[in-house]
């Protein structure tokens, strides 16, 4: 009995320590990034919008960015189910900090059993998913991951901080009056996406063929990736989608692997939120 208790205690202590260390790494990365001063911002004007394709300019007007500051960083919080396999959802709490100058994305997701972290910055990109914060189930890095994370960064920019499109290194191509193609070059990579709007000015979908799928960090596959958005809400003077999905278009059909409920977005932070 005593031996069993000791083993259980040691395992529990190891689990707790492991959780703390994962959280501490994330907090350390945030602290280090916030030590870098923000670039001075300015107000978005009609002159800025005139340089964008018409559908993109209309989108920024609709979302309330005219007369607001260009975002230099942002924080977002959301929740929703991820599907490890079709029909097997797991709900997660998710938060993310991103910087638009010297692009950085620090992403953390967690529930009672699974924790995950993404990081993208000048060092490259990686994804790490663990069970009980101890056992790896996915560990991805390398050229495909760097490219995939840049697609996600562009997606975040378009959906969560569209005011940042004003100064982003994007080459635009107008396809029709409600569709554009965006090509961005950052951190030594170039990726593209086709973006769809409606007449109201809402962004409806974002589709890219430059993002790679992998379930375990190995053998990445290149499938079309899309993030349809809907249920726009107004908060803090901005309109943004309240609900979104992430979908892989695989050879055997579409895999809707994530559903997001956007809870909060904050811009131009000088320190991490409590």
N, C-alpha and C positions, 0 to 999 in steps of 0.2 A: 504493500500500500504506500509506504513512504517513498519507495523508489519510483513508483508510478507518479506520485505527486510531484517529485523533483523533476522528472522528465517533462511533465505537463507544464510546470512553472518555467523551466528553461525554454521550452518551445514558445510559451506565451510571451516571455521576456524578449526573446528573439524577434517575435512578430511585432511587438510594440516598438522595439528599437528600430526595426526595419521601416515601419510606417513613418516614424519620426524622421529618419534619415531622408526618406523620399521627400517629405514635406520640406525639410530643411534645405535640400538641394534646390528645390523650386524657389523657396524664399531667398536663398543666397543669390541665385541668378537674377531674381527681380531686384534685389538690393544693389547688385553690381551694375545692372543696366540703368537703374534710376540715378546712379552717380554721374552719368553722362548728361550734361545740360541739354534741355530742349532747344531746338532752333527757334528763333523768334518767328512768331506767326503773324498773319495779317487777315484782313476781312476779305471774303469772297465777293467779287463785283460782277456786274453784267459783262464787263470786258473779259473777265476770266471765262465766263460761260460761253461767250462767243467763240472761243478757241476750241470748244468741244463739239463733237457731232451733235446734231439737233436732238436726237433721242436722249443722249446723256445729259445735255443741258436741261432739257425738260424734266428729267428725273431729279436732278439736283434742286431745281426750283420746287418741284412737287414735295420733295422731302424736307424743304425748309432750309437749305444750305446757303442760299443767297443772303448776304449780310451777316453770316456767321464766320467764325475763325476757321482757317484751314487746320485740320487736325494734324498734330505732330505725333501723337500716340493715342491709344484708346484702350479701354478696359471693357470687357463684356462678360455677362453671366447668363447662362441658359441651362435648361435641363431637357430631358427626354430620353426615350429608349434608343439604344443601339442594338442591332441584331447581329450577334456573332454568327448565327446561321439563320436561314429563312424560318420564320415562325418562332424564334427563340429570342425575345427581347430582354434586355437588361437596362434598367433605368440608371442614368448617371447625373450627377451634378458636375457642371463644367464651368471653368473660368479661363479667361485668356487675357494677356496683355500683349499689345503689338505696338511697334514703333515704325514710323514711315520714313524717317531719316535713318540711314544705315539700317535697312530693314531687319527687324527682329520679331519673332513670334514665339511667345512662351505660353504653352497650352497645358492645362491640367484637367483630367477627368477622374472621377472616383465614385465608387459606391462601397457597400460593406465588404465586397469580395475582390473587386478588380480596380486597379489603379493604372492610369496611363499618363504619359508625358510626351509632348512634342516640343522640339526646339528648332528654330531656324534663325541663323545669324551668319556673320562673316566666317564662322568656323565650319559651316555646313548645316545639314539638317539630320535629325534622327527621330525615331519613334520607338518608345519602349512601353510595353504592356505587361503587367504582372498580375498574378493571382495571389491574394493575401500579401501583396507587396514583396513577395519573396521569389516566386516561381515565374520565370519568363515564359510568355506565350507568343510574344512578338518582339523583335528587336531589329529594326531596319535603319540603314544608313547607306551612304554611297550616292552615286550619280543619279540614279532613278529617284531616290528619296529627295535629293536636293531639288530636282525638277518638280516633283510632286508637291512639295511644300510651297514652292513658289506659286503654283496654281492655286493652292489654298490661300496664300497671302493675297493674290489678286482677287480671289473670290471674297475674302474678308473686306478688302478695300472697297469693292463695288457695293457690298451689301451693308456692312457695318459702319464704314467711314467714307462714304462717297465724296465728301468734300476733299479728301486726299487725292482724288483723281485729277484735280486742278494742276498739281505739280508732279505727278507721278510720271516716270519715264515710259509712257505708253504711246505706241503708234496705233492710231485709230483708222478703221476702215468702215465706212458706212455701207451697209448691205441694202437696206431699204429704210423707210421712214420710221420703223419700229425695231430695227435690228442693226447691231454693230458688231465688229470684231475688234478685240483689244489684244495687242501684243506687247508684253512687258519684258524688259531686260533688267535683271538685278542679280547681284552676287554671282556673276559669271554664267547665268542661265537665261534662256529666252523661252517663254511659253505664251500660248494664245488661248483665247476663249471667245465664243460667240454669245452675245448677251441679247436677251429679248425683253421688250417693254410692251406695255399696252398704251392705248390712247390717253389714259388718265395720267400717265407718267410713271407708273409703278414698274419696277424691275420684276419680271415674271420668271425668268430662268437664265441660267448660266451654264454653258456646256463647253467642256474642254476634252481634247483627246491627248493631252500632255500629262495627265495624272496617272500614276501606276497603282494597281491593286496588289496587295499581298496580305495573306491572313496570318503569316508568321514571320514576316520580314525577309523571306527568301523567295526566289523565283518571281519577281514582280511581273505582272501582266498589264499590258496597255489596253484598257477598255475605255470607252467614252464615259465621262463622269458629269453628272448634272446636279444642280441644286435649285429645284423649283421653289418659289416663295409666294406667300399670300398672307391675307389677314393683316393688312397694314394698320398700324396704330400710331397715335401721336403721343409723344412723351418728351418732356424737357425742351419743347420747341422744335422737335424733329419728327418726321414720319419715317417709319421703318417697318419691315415685315415682322409680324409677331410669330409667324410659324414658317418653318422651312424643312426641307428634306434633302438627303444626300443619296444619290442613286448611281449604281454601276450598271451599265448596259452590257451585260455579259452574253456570250454566245447562246446560252440556254434560257435567256430572258432577263428582265430587269430585276436587280436586287436592291430594294429600298432598305439600306442598312442603318439609316439614322433619321430621326425625327426630332426637330429642335423647337423648343418654346423659348423665345428670346425674352429675358427678364429685365436686363439692364445694360445700358451702354453709357460710358463716360469718356470725355475727351480731354486731352492736354493736361494730364496728371503730372504732378511733380513728385509724388511719392505713392507707394502702393496703398490701396484701400485696406482698411482694417477688416 
